[in-house]
Amino acid sequence: MRNPLLRLSQCLLLFLVYIPAKSQVTQQLPPAERLQQHVAILASDSLEGRGLGTQGKTKARDYIARQFAEAGLLPYASDYFQHFYLRFQLVTVEASNVIGYVEGVDPVLRNEYIVIGAHYDHLGFEFKDGVKRVYSGADDNASGTAALIEIARHFAANPQLTKRSLIFIAFDAEESGLLGAKRFVEDNSQFSVDQIKAMFSLDMVGKYHENKGLMLKGMGLIKDAPKMALSLANDRNMQILDTSAEVEARTDTWPFGEVGIPAIHVFTGYKHTPYHKPEDKYDLLDYQGMARVTEYMNVLVSAISDMPEIKPVPALQQLQKTGAKKFNSGALISLGNARHQFPDDFVKAKGIFAFNAGLFGQLHLSRKISLQSEVLYDYNGSRSSDGRFYRHSLTIPMHLQWNAVHESAGMVRVFPMAGAYYRYHMAGKTEGVQLDFRNLHMPDEWGLSLGLGVDIMRVHVAYTWRRSFSSAFRTAELNAVPVENNFTIGYKF
């Protein structure tokens, strides 16, 4: 920690710089009304949806810094800002995390940190039919930012309640790929990431009563923490819906989890929020529920900070090795074209409509290599001199995927893929005549499969080309090699 006289002079200077004559939020108000005022300011149309590059986001940044200064948080450096620059094609945009901290009271544990964060950016605005539509982002994530401000104020006023030091961060550029959180984890000049023992991300906490509880996804990553969290919730008649040992990849928890820090997503759910829509306005939120969440987090953070040891569970070790969720599964459907090639005659038959659907699994062997297997019902065939030839088959492709692009904590992957497939033909016809798999037609098929795929969050999109290693017929006189092209869309569970 830094020199006390230096900290005192910095705080005095920041108080004079950031505190207006009259605070924008009256501290004598009840907690729910204070939270409502924060959200009303941060989600107002004048802040332009807090999008990157907007003056509104700068206003939100400065508002949070004023609240940190008024609360008495120690500044990140000479001020509360960690500035960084983002490049989008030909445009460079400045972004800023807002950071303050409270020192713990234990002479040993104060050198360990707990991060409490919330992203304050959102989607900005657009013009549609000549009308400006502002994506206000009240629940996502003015709600989390408001809770962050009030939790920071609580601990700044009561530092005796935490043995470890608490770092409060309003993250920028979350909506652009968790870039503010990544920046802090990869390059901050004040705090050793190795000494960060836990992280909480308050992301969408404005619908407690409507969603009937609070999720603490990732709490199970800290040994003995779920039992503590549930006990504290029971004492306060709080409903906790999730204390699993999994890092949420779609919020600022992920960059912390990737480096082995237990990271907990504090979240009341999407179900009753107009998520990523202009209708996400401040008057729709449950402020009494937000006050309950905030007060519960005050107690939970204090309890975690008082643990003799914040010990991660072994599940985090695998996360660090893979850099992504180890296994995904989902369902997919493919549409395409199938036909026979006749290599002895150097001709191709006309194609027919092909279709397959089924389940897939992705095993992420490393950050660069994944293995995908599928089990599919497959409708395929070709046109021939005898008419339309079609089969009902069970197809099992197996692909190795090389992640040429792997961004945003595994939320975006672009990958070429190559592998083999096996196909078992269950039935089929040629112009109404049943295929003879006992004497004329091959019941089994092996082949080569190549393709290109994109995963965007839970959506899987791919193009695949398949070619059999052998003929569809048993006789040497009929050498017809099945070939198929498919476009696929899938969804991960």
MIGU-410695 format. One record per residue (C-alpha): residue in one letter; x negated, y negated, z; residue number from 0. Coordinates in steps of 0.1 Angstrom, whole numbers, plus 5000, padded with zeros to 4 digits. Layout:
REM residues N
[pt a; [X; Y; Z]; NUM]
...
REM end
This chain:
REM residues 493
[pt m; [5000; 5000; 5000]; 0]
[pt r; [4989; 4964; 4994]; 1]
[pt n; [4977; 4937; 5017]; 2]
[pt p; [5006; 4925; 5040]; 3]
[pt l; [4997; 4888; 5036]; 4]
[pt l; [4997; 4892; 4998]; 5]
[pt r; [5031; 4909; 5000]; 6]
[pt l; [5045; 4882; 5022]; 7]
[pt s; [5033; 4854; 4999]; 8]
[pt q; [5048; 4872; 4968]; 9]
[pt c; [5081; 4877; 4985]; 10]
[pt l; [5083; 4840; 4995]; 11]
[pt l; [5075; 4829; 4959]; 12]
[pt l; [5100; 4853; 4945]; 13]
[pt f; [5127; 4842; 4969]; 14]
[pt l; [5122; 4806; 4957]; 15]
[pt v; [5122; 4816; 4921]; 16]
[pt y; [5150; 4841; 4919]; 17]
[pt i; [5176; 4830; 4946]; 18]
[pt p; [5201; 4804; 4934]; 19]
[pt a; [5216; 4780; 4958]; 20]
[pt k; [5246; 4802; 4962]; 21]
[pt s; [5245; 4840; 4956]; 22]
[pt q; [5267; 4853; 4928]; 23]
[pt v; [5279; 4881; 4951]; 24]
[pt t; [5291; 4871; 4985]; 25]
[pt q; [5275; 4895; 5010]; 26]
[pt q; [5302; 4891; 5036]; 27]
[pt l; [5327; 4909; 5013]; 28]
[pt p; [5336; 4945; 5019]; 29]
[pt p; [5314; 4971; 5000]; 30]
[pt a; [5340; 4979; 4974]; 31]
[pt e; [5345; 4942; 4965]; 32]
[pt r; [5307; 4936; 4963]; 33]
[pt l; [5304; 4966; 4939]; 34]
[pt q; [5333; 4952; 4919]; 35]
[pt q; [5317; 4918; 4916]; 36]
[pt h; [5284; 4934; 4904]; 37]
[pt v; [5302; 4954; 4878]; 38]
[pt a; [5323; 4925; 4866]; 39]
[pt i; [5292; 4905; 4860]; 40]
[pt l; [5271; 4933; 4844]; 41]
[pt a; [5300; 4945; 4822]; 42]
[pt s; [5313; 4911; 4812]; 43]
[pt d; [5316; 4903; 4774]; 44]
[pt s; [5291; 4875; 4778]; 45]
[pt l; [5264; 4901; 4784]; 46]
[pt e; [5270; 4916; 4749]; 47]
[pt g; [5270; 4952; 4760]; 48]
[pt r; [5235; 4949; 4774]; 49]
[pt g; [5221; 4962; 4741]; 50]
[pt l; [5184; 4962; 4732]; 51]
[pt g; [5173; 4928; 4718]; 52]
[pt t; [5204; 4909; 4731]; 53]
[pt q; [5203; 4879; 4753]; 54]
[pt g; [5230; 4897; 4774]; 55]
[pt k; [5205; 4924; 4784]; 56]
[pt t; [5180; 4898; 4794]; 57]
[pt k; [5207; 4882; 4816]; 58]
[pt a; [5214; 4916; 4831]; 59]
[pt r; [5177; 4921; 4838]; 60]
[pt d; [5174; 4887; 4855]; 61]
[pt y; [5205; 4893; 4875]; 62]
[pt i; [5192; 4926; 4889]; 63]
[pt a; [5159; 4909; 4897]; 64]
[pt r; [5177; 4882; 4917]; 65]
[pt q; [5196; 4908; 4936]; 66]
[pt f; [5164; 4926; 4945]; 67]
[pt a; [5147; 4894; 4956]; 68]
[pt e; [5177; 4883; 4976]; 69]
[pt a; [5178; 4917; 4993]; 70]
[pt g; [5141; 4914; 5002]; 71]
[pt l; [5126; 4942; 4982]; 72]
[pt l; [5089; 4941; 4976]; 73]
[pt p; [5081; 4934; 4939]; 74]
[pt y; [5066; 4959; 4915]; 75]
[pt a; [5036; 4936; 4907]; 76]
[pt s; [5035; 4898; 4905]; 77]
[pt d; [5073; 4901; 4898]; 78]
[pt y; [5099; 4928; 4895]; 79]
[pt f; [5094; 4936; 4859]; 80]
[pt q; [5076; 4964; 4840]; 81]
[pt h; [5076; 4951; 4805]; 82]
[pt f; [5070; 4973; 4774]; 83]
[pt y; [5076; 4972; 4737]; 84]
[pt l; [5096; 4994; 4714]; 85]
[pt r; [5092; 4998; 4677]; 86]
[pt f; [5123; 5005; 4656]; 87]
[pt q; [5113; 5006; 4619]; 88]
[pt l; [5102; 4971; 4611]; 89]
[pt v; [5115; 4955; 4644]; 90]
[pt t; [5096; 4953; 4677]; 91]
[pt v; [5118; 4948; 4708]; 92]
[pt e; [5108; 4939; 4743]; 93]
[pt a; [5122; 4961; 4771]; 94]
[pt s; [5119; 4958; 4808]; 95]
[pt n; [5123; 4980; 4838]; 96]
[pt v; [5133; 4961; 4870]; 97]
[pt i; [5114; 4976; 4900]; 98]
[pt g; [5113; 4968; 4937]; 99]
[pt y; [5104; 4989; 4967]; 100]
[pt v; [5108; 4993; 5005]; 101]
[pt e; [5079; 5007; 5025]; 102]
[pt g; [5086; 5037; 5048]; 103]
[pt v; [5079; 5035; 5085]; 104]
[pt d; [5060; 5067; 5089]; 105]
[pt p; [5022; 5060; 5088]; 106]
[pt v; [5015; 5092; 5067]; 107]
[pt l; [5048; 5098; 5048]; 108]
[pt r; [5050; 5061; 5037]; 109]
[pt n; [5024; 5070; 5010]; 110]
[pt e; [5049; 5094; 4994]; 111]
[pt y; [5078; 5080; 4973]; 112]
[pt i; [5114; 5086; 4965]; 113]
[pt v; [5127; 5069; 4933]; 114]
[pt i; [5163; 5057; 4932]; 115]
[pt g; [5172; 5047; 4897]; 116]
[pt a; [5200; 5036; 4873]; 117]
[pt h; [5198; 5025; 4837]; 118]
[pt y; [5213; 4991; 4831]; 119]
[pt d; [5212; 4990; 4793]; 120]
[pt h; [5241; 5000; 4771]; 121]
[pt l; [5252; 5000; 4734]; 122]
[pt g; [5255; 4963; 4727]; 123]
[pt f; [5282; 4952; 4703]; 124]
[pt e; [5294; 4955; 4667]; 125]
[pt f; [5315; 4937; 4642]; 126]
[pt k; [5345; 4957; 4628]; 127]
[pt d; [5369; 4941; 4604]; 128]
[pt g; [5355; 4907; 4613]; 129]
[pt v; [5361; 4912; 4650]; 130]
[pt k; [5333; 4914; 4676]; 131]
[pt r; [5336; 4946; 4697]; 132]
[pt v; [5316; 4946; 4729]; 133]
[pt y; [5306; 4979; 4744]; 134]
[pt s; [5308; 4967; 4780]; 135]
[pt g; [5296; 4999; 4796]; 136]
[pt a; [5313; 4994; 4830]; 137]
[pt d; [5311; 5030; 4841]; 138]
[pt d; [5281; 5037; 4818]; 139]
[pt n; [5262; 5023; 4836]; 140]
[pt a; [5271; 4990; 4853]; 141]
[pt s; [5286; 5013; 4880]; 142]
[pt g; [5252; 5030; 4887]; 143]
[pt t; [5234; 4997; 4886]; 144]
[pt a; [5258; 4981; 4911]; 145]
[pt a; [5254; 5011; 4934]; 146]
[pt l; [5216; 5009; 4930]; 147]
[pt i; [5217; 4972; 4941]; 148]
[pt e; [5237; 4980; 4972]; 149]
[pt i; [5216; 5009; 4982]; 150]
[pt a; [5185; 4988; 4978]; 151]
[pt r; [5200; 4961; 4999]; 152]
[pt h; [5209; 4986; 5026]; 153]
[pt f; [5173; 4999; 5030]; 154]
[pt a; [5157; 4965; 5026]; 155]
[pt a; [5178; 4954; 5056]; 156]
[pt n; [5171; 4987; 5075]; 157]
[pt p; [5136; 4999; 5066]; 158]
[pt q; [5135; 5019; 5099]; 159]
[pt l; [5159; 5044; 5082]; 160]
[pt t; [5133; 5057; 5058]; 161]
[pt k; [5100; 5074; 5066]; 162]
[pt r; [5089; 5076; 5030]; 163]
[pt s; [5087; 5046; 5007]; 164]
[pt l; [5116; 5040; 4984]; 165]
[pt i; [5112; 5027; 4948]; 166]
[pt f; [5143; 5012; 4932]; 167]
[pt i; [5143; 5010; 4894]; 168]
[pt a; [5168; 4997; 4870]; 169]
[pt f; [5157; 5015; 4838]; 170]
[pt d; [5159; 4999; 4804]; 171]
[pt a; [5163; 5018; 4770]; 172]
[pt e; [5180; 5049; 4784]; 173]
[pt e; [5205; 5048; 4756]; 174]
[pt s; [5176; 5048; 4731]; 175]
[pt g; [5161; 5080; 4744]; 176]
[pt l; [5153; 5076; 4782]; 177]
[pt l; [5125; 5053; 4771]; 178]
[pt g; [5124; 5032; 4803]; 179]
[pt a; [5121; 5063; 4825]; 180]
[pt k; [5094; 5078; 4802]; 181]
[pt r; [5075; 5046; 4804]; 182]
[pt f; [5075; 5045; 4842]; 183]
[pt v; [5064; 5082; 4845]; 184]
[pt e; [5037; 5079; 4819]; 185]
[pt d; [5023; 5044; 4826]; 186]
[pt n; [5029; 5025; 4858]; 187]
[pt s; [5001; 5006; 4875]; 188]
[pt q; [5014; 5006; 4911]; 189]
[pt f; [5026; 5040; 4921]; 190]
[pt s; [5010; 5074; 4918]; 191]
[pt v; [5034; 5097; 4900]; 192]
[pt d; [5018; 5126; 4919]; 193]
[pt q; [5031; 5111; 4951]; 194]
[pt i; [5067; 5108; 4939]; 195]
[pt k; [5085; 5136; 4957]; 196]
[pt a; [5121; 5132; 4945]; 197]
[pt m; [5142; 5111; 4921]; 198]
[pt f; [5179; 5102; 4920]; 199]
[pt s; [5195; 5088; 4889]; 200]
[pt l; [5229; 5070; 4895]; 201]
[pt d; [5245; 5073; 4861]; 202]
[pt m; [5283; 5069; 4859]; 203]
[pt v; [5296; 5068; 4895]; 204]
[pt g; [5328; 5049; 4889]; 205]
[pt k; [5354; 5077; 4889]; 206]
[pt y; [5351; 5096; 4922]; 207]
[pt h; [5388; 5100; 4930]; 208]
[pt e; [5400; 5107; 4895]; 209]
[pt n; [5373; 5134; 4890]; 210]
[pt k; [5379; 5147; 4925]; 211]
[pt g; [5343; 5146; 4937]; 212]
[pt l; [5306; 5138; 4931]; 213]
[pt m; [5280; 5158; 4912]; 214]
[pt l; [5245; 5161; 4925]; 215]
[pt k; [5230; 5182; 4896]; 216]
[pt g; [5194; 5190; 4905]; 217]
[pt m; [5198; 5189; 4943]; 218]
[pt g; [5189; 5226; 4943]; 219]
[pt l; [5155; 5217; 4930]; 220]
[pt i; [5145; 5207; 4965]; 221]
[pt k; [5142; 5236; 4990]; 222]
[pt d; [5170; 5234; 5016]; 223]
[pt a; [5184; 5202; 5002]; 224]
[pt p; [5218; 5216; 4989]; 225]
[pt k; [5227; 5228; 5024]; 226]
[pt m; [5218; 5193; 5038]; 227]
[pt a; [5237; 5175; 5011]; 228]
[pt l; [5269; 5196; 5017]; 229]
[pt s; [5267; 5192; 5054]; 230]
[pt l; [5264; 5154; 5052]; 231]
[pt a; [5293; 5154; 5027]; 232]
[pt n; [5314; 5175; 5050]; 233]
[pt d; [5309; 5151; 5079]; 234]
[pt r; [5322; 5123; 5057]; 235]
[pt n; [5350; 5142; 5039]; 236]
[pt m; [5332; 5139; 5006]; 237]
[pt q; [5337; 5165; 4979]; 238]
[pt i; [5305; 5177; 4962]; 239]
[pt l; [5310; 5195; 4929]; 240]
[pt d; [5275; 5205; 4918]; 241]
[pt t; [5242; 5210; 4937]; 242]
[pt s; [5226; 5232; 4910]; 243]
[pt a; [5188; 5236; 4904]; 244]
[pt e; [5188; 5222; 4869]; 245]
[pt v; [5175; 5189; 4856]; 246]
[pt e; [5200; 5170; 4835]; 247]
[pt a; [5184; 5162; 4801]; 248]
[pt r; [5208; 5134; 4791]; 249]
[pt t; [5198; 5109; 4817]; 250]
[pt d; [5167; 5094; 4833]; 251]
[pt t; [5162; 5124; 4855]; 252]
[pt w; [5146; 5143; 4826]; 253]
[pt p; [5112; 5125; 4823]; 254]
[pt f; [5107; 5130; 4861]; 255]
[pt g; [5117; 5167; 4859]; 256]
[pt e; [5093; 5173; 4830]; 257]
[pt v; [5063; 5164; 4853]; 258]
[pt g; [5076; 5186; 4882]; 259]
[pt i; [5095; 5160; 4903]; 260]
[pt p; [5129; 5172; 4916]; 261]
[pt a; [5153; 5149; 4899]; 262]
[pt i; [5190; 5146; 4908]; 263]
[pt h; [5218; 5133; 4886]; 264]
[pt v; [5243; 5114; 4908]; 265]
[pt f; [5275; 5114; 4886]; 266]
[pt t; [5313; 5114; 4890]; 267]
[pt g; [5320; 5127; 4854]; 268]
[pt y; [5330; 5117; 4819]; 269]
[pt k; [5366; 5130; 4820]; 270]
[pt h; [5385; 5098; 4828]; 271]
[pt t; [5360; 5073; 4813]; 272]
[pt p; [5362; 5060; 4777]; 273]
[pt y; [5326; 5071; 4773]; 274]
[pt h; [5306; 5050; 4748]; 275]
[pt k; [5337; 5031; 4737]; 276]
[pt p; [5346; 4994; 4740]; 277]
[pt e; [5374; 5003; 4764]; 278]
[pt d; [5349; 5011; 4792]; 279]
[pt k; [5359; 4979; 4811]; 280]
[pt y; [5352; 4969; 4848]; 281]
[pt d; [5389; 4969; 4858]; 282]
[pt l; [5392; 5007; 4852]; 283]
[pt l; [5368; 5017; 4878]; 284]
[pt d; [5375; 5032; 4913]; 285]
[pt y; [5356; 5008; 4936]; 286]
[pt q; [5368; 5024; 4968]; 287]
[pt g; [5353; 5057; 4955]; 288]
[pt m; [5321; 5039; 4944]; 289]
[pt a; [5318; 5025; 4980]; 290]
[pt r; [5321; 5060; 4993]; 291]
[pt v; [5294; 5073; 4969]; 292]
[pt t; [5271; 5044; 4978]; 293]
[pt e; [5275; 5049; 5015]; 294]
[pt y; [5270; 5087; 5012]; 295]
[pt m; [5238; 5081; 4991]; 296]
[pt n; [5225; 5058; 5019]; 297]
[pt v; [5227; 5087; 5043]; 298]
[pt l; [5215; 5113; 5019]; 299]
[pt v; [5184; 5094; 5008]; 300]
[pt s; [5176; 5087; 5045]; 301]
[pt a; [5179; 5124; 5053]; 302]
[pt i; [5157; 5134; 5024]; 303]
[pt s; [5131; 5108; 5033]; 304]
[pt d; [5129; 5122; 5068]; 305]
[pt m; [5122; 5158; 5057]; 306]
[pt p; [5088; 5170; 5070]; 307]
[pt e; [5081; 5183; 5034]; 308]
[pt i; [5100; 5177; 5002]; 309]
[pt k; [5092; 5210; 4985]; 310]
[pt p; [5103; 5217; 4949]; 311]
[pt v; [5117; 5252; 4941]; 312]
[pt p; [5098; 5274; 4916]; 313]
[pt a; [5124; 5266; 4888]; 314]
[pt l; [5105; 5233; 4881]; 315]
[pt q; [5073; 5252; 4872]; 316]
[pt q; [5090; 5268; 4842]; 317]
[pt l; [5104; 5234; 4831]; 318]
[pt q; [5069; 5220; 4830]; 319]
[pt k; [5057; 5249; 4809]; 320]
[pt t; [5084; 5247; 4783]; 321]
[pt g; [5091; 5209; 4782]; 322]
[pt a; [5128; 5218; 4775]; 323]
[pt k; [5156; 5239; 4788]; 324]
[pt k; [5143; 5275; 4784]; 325]
[pt f; [5174; 5290; 4770]; 326]
[pt n; [5205; 5276; 4751]; 327]
[pt s; [5234; 5295; 4737]; 328]
[pt g; [5264; 5284; 4716]; 329]
[pt a; [5287; 5292; 4687]; 330]
[pt l; [5284; 5284; 4650]; 331]
[pt i; [5301; 5285; 4617]; 332]
[pt s; [5285; 5285; 4582]; 333]
[pt l; [5299; 5279; 4547]; 334]
[pt g; [5280; 5286; 4516]; 335]
[pt n; [5274; 5305; 4484]; 336]
[pt a; [5264; 5342; 4478]; 337]
[pt r; [5254; 5359; 4446]; 338]
[pt h; [5233; 5387; 4432]; 339]
[pt q; [5200; 5383; 4414]; 340]
[pt f; [5189; 5409; 4388]; 341]
[pt p; [5151; 5407; 4388]; 342]
[pt d; [5147; 5434; 4362]; 343]
[pt d; [5169; 5414; 4338]; 344]
[pt f; [5158; 5379; 4349]; 345]
[pt v; [5194; 5368; 4354]; 346]
[pt k; [5216; 5356; 4382]; 347]
[pt a; [5252; 5364; 4387]; 348]
[pt k; [5277; 5337; 4395]; 349]
[pt g; [5282; 5330; 4431]; 350]
[pt i; [5313; 5334; 4454]; 351]
[pt f; [5323; 5316; 4485]; 352]
[pt a; [5304; 5329; 4516]; 353]
[pt f; [5313; 5324; 4552]; 354]
[pt n; [5300; 5335; 4585]; 355]
[pt a; [5306; 5327; 4622]; 356]
[pt g; [5294; 5339; 4655]; 357]
[pt l; [5272; 5332; 4685]; 358]
[pt f; [5236; 5321; 4687]; 359]
[pt g; [5209; 5319; 4714]; 360]
[pt q; [5177; 5297; 4715]; 361]
[pt l; [5147; 5307; 4736]; 362]
[pt h; [5122; 5278; 4739]; 363]
[pt l; [5088; 5295; 4741]; 364]
[pt s; [5070; 5262; 4743]; 365]
[pt r; [5075; 5226; 4734]; 366]
[pt k; [5066; 5233; 4697]; 367]
[pt i; [5080; 5269; 4692]; 368]
[pt s; [5115; 5282; 4697]; 369]
[pt l; [5131; 5315; 4688]; 370]
[pt q; [5167; 5316; 4676]; 371]
[pt s; [5188; 5348; 4672]; 372]
[pt e; [5224; 5350; 4659]; 373]
[pt v; [5251; 5376; 4658]; 374]
[pt l; [5275; 5369; 4629]; 375]
[pt y; [5305; 5382; 4611]; 376]
[pt d; [5295; 5376; 4575]; 377]
[pt y; [5317; 5375; 4544]; 378]
[pt n; [5294; 5377; 4513]; 379]
[pt g; [5291; 5391; 4478]; 380]
[pt s; [5288; 5381; 4442]; 381]
[pt r; [5306; 5380; 4409]; 382]
[pt s; [5298; 5409; 4385]; 383]
[pt s; [5308; 5424; 4352]; 384]
[pt d; [5333; 5444; 4372]; 385]
[pt g; [5348; 5413; 4388]; 386]
[pt r; [5346; 5399; 4422]; 387]
[pt f; [5323; 5419; 4446]; 388]
[pt y; [5326; 5411; 4483]; 389]
[pt r; [5316; 5426; 4517]; 390]
[pt h; [5325; 5423; 4553]; 391]
[pt s; [5292; 5425; 4573]; 392]
[pt l; [5276; 5422; 4606]; 393]
[pt t; [5245; 5400; 4602]; 394]
[pt i; [5217; 5394; 4628]; 395]
[pt p; [5192; 5367; 4617]; 396]
[pt m; [5160; 5360; 4638]; 397]
[pt h; [5141; 5327; 4632]; 398]
[pt l; [5110; 5312; 4646]; 399]
[pt q; [5114; 5274; 4647]; 400]
[pt w; [5086; 5250; 4647]; 401]
[pt n; [5096; 5217; 4664]; 402]
[pt a; [5082; 5191; 4640]; 403]
[pt v; [5101; 5164; 4659]; 404]
[pt h; [5109; 5169; 4695]; 405]
[pt e; [5122; 5137; 4711]; 406]
[pt s; [5143; 5123; 4739]; 407]
[pt a; [5137; 5151; 4764]; 408]
[pt g; [5148; 5179; 4740]; 409]
[pt m; [5179; 5160; 4730]; 410]
[pt v; [5167; 5157; 4694]; 411]
[pt r; [5148; 5184; 4675]; 412]
[pt v; [5139; 5187; 4638]; 413]
[pt f; [5125; 5221; 4628]; 414]
[pt p; [5117; 5242; 4598]; 415]
[pt m; [5124; 5279; 4605]; 416]
[pt a; [5114; 5312; 4590]; 417]
[pt g; [5123; 5348; 4599]; 418]
[pt a; [5141; 5380; 4589]; 419]
[pt y; [5176; 5392; 4591]; 420]
[pt y; [5194; 5426; 4593]; 421]
[pt r; [5229; 5431; 4578]; 422]
[pt y; [5252; 5461; 4583]; 423]
[pt h; [5280; 5463; 4557]; 424]
[pt m; [5312; 5475; 4573]; 425]
[pt a; [5336; 5473; 4543]; 426]
[pt g; [5341; 5457; 4509]; 427]
[pt k; [5358; 5459; 4475]; 428]
[pt t; [5352; 5453; 4438]; 429]
[pt e; [5384; 5442; 4422]; 430]
[pt g; [5405; 5461; 4447]; 431]
[pt v; [5384; 5493; 4447]; 432]
[pt q; [5367; 5501; 4480]; 433]
[pt l; [5329; 5500; 4480]; 434]
[pt d; [5313; 5535; 4483]; 435]
[pt f; [5286; 5531; 4510]; 436]
[pt r; [5281; 5568; 4511]; 437]
[pt n; [5270; 5573; 4475]; 438]
[pt l; [5267; 5541; 4455]; 439]
[pt h; [5263; 5510; 4478]; 440]
[pt m; [5237; 5504; 4505]; 441]
[pt p; [5252; 5501; 4540]; 442]
[pt d; [5221; 5484; 4554]; 443]
[pt e; [5202; 5453; 4543]; 444]
[pt w; [5170; 5437; 4555]; 445]
[pt g; [5158; 5404; 4541]; 446]
[pt l; [5139; 5371; 4544]; 447]
[pt s; [5155; 5340; 4559]; 448]
[pt l; [5142; 5304; 4556]; 449]
[pt g; [5157; 5271; 4566]; 450]
[pt l; [5156; 5236; 4581]; 451]
[pt g; [5175; 5226; 4612]; 452]
[pt v; [5184; 5196; 4635]; 453]
[pt d; [5196; 5197; 4671]; 454]
[pt i; [5211; 5165; 4684]; 455]
[pt m; [5220; 5170; 4720]; 456]
[pt r; [5246; 5199; 4719]; 457]
[pt v; [5251; 5198; 4682]; 458]
[pt h; [5232; 5223; 4659]; 459]
[pt v; [5230; 5217; 4622]; 460]
[pt a; [5211; 5238; 4597]; 461]
[pt y; [5205; 5249; 4561]; 462]
[pt t; [5194; 5285; 4555]; 463]
[pt w; [5184; 5306; 4525]; 464]
[pt r; [5185; 5343; 4527]; 465]
[pt r; [5172; 5369; 4502]; 466]
[pt s; [5173; 5407; 4506]; 467]
[pt f; [5142; 5428; 4503]; 468]
[pt s; [5162; 5455; 4484]; 469]
[pt s; [5191; 5461; 4461]; 470]
[pt a; [5227; 5463; 4471]; 471]
[pt f; [5230; 5496; 4452]; 472]
[pt r; [5214; 5530; 4459]; 473]
[pt t; [5207; 5538; 4422]; 474]
[pt a; [5175; 5525; 4405]; 475]
[pt e; [5196; 5516; 4374]; 476]
[pt l; [5215; 5489; 4394]; 477]
[pt n; [5189; 5465; 4409]; 478]
[pt a; [5210; 5437; 4423]; 479]
[pt v; [5193; 5416; 4450]; 480]
[pt p; [5217; 5397; 4474]; 481]
[pt v; [5209; 5360; 4478]; 482]
[pt e; [5228; 5335; 4500]; 483]
[pt n; [5227; 5298; 4508]; 484]
[pt n; [5245; 5284; 4539]; 485]
[pt f; [5252; 5252; 4557]; 486]
[pt t; [5257; 5256; 4594]; 487]
[pt i; [5271; 5236; 4623]; 488]
[pt g; [5271; 5248; 4658]; 489]
[pt y; [5277; 5237; 4694]; 490]
[pt k; [5257; 5246; 4725]; 491]
[pt f; [5276; 5256; 4755]; 492]
REM end
